[in-house]
Amino acid sequence: MELKRQLGVNYGTAWMVKHKPLQAMKEADDQLLLTRCNVQTVTFST
């Protein structure tokens, strides 16, 4: 609600202004974790 008041926009716009950058940061962080992760392939014989 504070962001809504400070920007002088409606709730939906304030929510989007806040969450879009957070989502982008999360996606970038997730991608970084995937590139740093050394995944080994395990083969099971039956």
C-alpha positions as CSV (number, residue, x, y, z in Angstrom):
1,M,0.0,0.0,0.0
2,E,2.9,2.4,0.7
3,L,4.3,1.9,-2.9
4,K,0.8,2.6,-4.2
5,R,0.6,5.8,-2.3
6,Q,4.1,6.9,-3.1
7,L,3.7,6.3,-6.9
8,G,0.1,7.5,-7.0
9,V,-1.0,4.5,-8.9
10,N,-3.7,1.8,-8.4
11,Y,-3.0,-1.4,-6.4
12,G,-2.5,-3.6,-9.5
13,T,0.1,-1.3,-10.9
14,A,2.0,-1.0,-7.6
15,W,1.9,-4.8,-7.3
16,M,3.4,-5.2,-10.8
17,V,6.1,-2.6,-10.2
18,K,7.1,-4.5,-7.1
19,H,6.8,-8.1,-8.3
20,K,8.2,-7.9,-11.8
21,P,11.8,-7.1,-10.7
22,L,11.5,-9.6,-7.9
23,Q,10.5,-12.3,-10.4
24,A,13.3,-11.3,-12.7
25,M,15.9,-11.5,-9.9
26,K,14.6,-14.9,-8.8
27,E,14.8,-16.3,-12.4
28,A,18.3,-15.0,-12.8
29,D,19.3,-16.5,-9.4
30,D,17.7,-19.8,-10.4
31,Q,19.6,-19.8,-13.7
32,L,22.9,-19.0,-11.9
33,L,22.3,-22.0,-9.5
34,L,21.7,-24.3,-12.5
35,T,24.9,-23.2,-14.2
36,R,27.0,-23.6,-11.0
37,C,25.5,-27.0,-10.2
38,N,27.6,-30.0,-11.4
39,V,25.0,-32.7,-12.0
40,Q,26.3,-36.2,-12.6
41,T,24.4,-38.7,-14.6
42,V,23.8,-41.9,-12.7
43,T,23.1,-45.1,-14.6
44,F,21.3,-48.0,-13.0
45,S,21.6,-51.4,-14.4
46,T,18.9,-54.0,-14.0
